[in-house]
Amino acid sequence: MPRPSVGKLLQVVAIGHGVIGAVQYRDTLAGMVRGGLVATVPERGDRAAAFWFMTAAPALWMGGRLLRSAEEHGDLAAQRATGATLLAVGALGAAAMPKGGFPALAGLGGVLLRRARRG
């Protein structure tokens, strides 16, 4: 049985992040859309939090897609770099925000590092 692609799993995390953000920030996002979207995000506050939460989803999805390519082509250096980054961001994020989803990133990073070291 083939191992699941960590890149695909990261893309699933990205989709989940976007769905959670759309639900959690629905009122704030709706206000931004009603405001015409352009120049509706200040540096701080609810709108800034919603914006940055939502921008993480496509960035995670893109990272997962690029990781899938690295997995498919056997690019172990890219897999190790991605694994180390996911592990570090996940661990630091979990320490700073224990109730967030950062442990998922740390877990994926650990799995990826283990796989990439084995070749």
Sequence and secondary structure as in RCSB ss.txt:
>XXXX:A:sequence
MPRPSVGKLLQVVAIGHGVIGAVQYRDTLAGMVRGGLVATVPERGDRAAAFWFMTAAPALWMGGRLLRSAEEHGD
LAAQRATGATLLAVGALGAAAMPKGGFPALAGLGGVLLRRARRG
>XXXX:A:secstr
     HHHHHHHHHHHHHHHHHHHTHHHHHHHHHTTSTT   SSSHHHHHHHHHHHHHHHHHHHHHHHHHHHTT 
HHHHHHHHHHHHHHHHHHHHH TTSSHHHHHHHHHHHHHHHHH 
